[in-house]
């Protein structure tokens, strides 16, 4: 079996999501997805430039194909858009390998620890764009009523009226008070048994992060996510050393090497690699294995369509230290659901706060091409 072509489609979701299609000389095609954080233009450009390296390769040699891409430039020191593009290709290779061998991807990755994946609902700023306590409480209660056992809110706000400088990373007392009020309101509404994570999007300095982490200690968070920027794990380690609130980071790091210092410096209680961004299924499994030797749980960040979401769920079923996987489609739910035919013919792949792993070959979801065409971003072809 040989790869004969690699094409892309760009669809509207969390910005621009890049879908990847790999065709073979035996008429079997695999589909993958790259994370949308960097937009699609660069990702599609890199995939087009990598295509010649994989034409003629056997797609069942997934890790060899991936390593060939990683070593294309300077023996492998890759990051950013390049690794995001590699990740999208890698997911499609696993789908293809699974279909070619008649097995679900989780079986090719070593088999299952669990057949359903717990997901948490990212609730963003709540139902109110200004992130009022009442708007957050409304959304939290709706998600818990739907069956989610874990939720996440954002509390960072660069537009806060008490913020006097958009570039300064320091939190003022009034900003901290509003953040704490929001978390307190949500915790009171959902009770003590629902897991609650809080995200700060890497916007603050060490003293601010220490202050807010300490103030949030009474609310028994699942984690506080990226209170400081991602480039300096030693700074985050100082935050972690100063609080009982569990610290989580990793969605802006790439490959195994990107996580070495984060783990080694004791900067995190939980890691959150983004699977279609950090290198793909096999690479994120290696990162999870690396985290396990530090007894750190793996809770992947995810902002992908149901295709990338299900692919990530396959990997999460194969590692012992899986914690919970992100679901981030609350505000675009109809569009999100429109991209695939769910394995059981149902509307959505997420039910009662879980994703059930299908036992069909490959990733186990089929793209709904009507949904793809309807939400295709103008200026990009659809698998052309
Ligand atoms: Mg985050």
Boltz pocket constraint, residues with backbone or C-beta under 6 A from the ligand:
constraints:
  - pocket:
      binder: B
      contacts: [[A, 199], [A, 200], [A, 201], [A, 225], [A, 226], [A, 251], [A, 301]]
      max_distance: 6.0
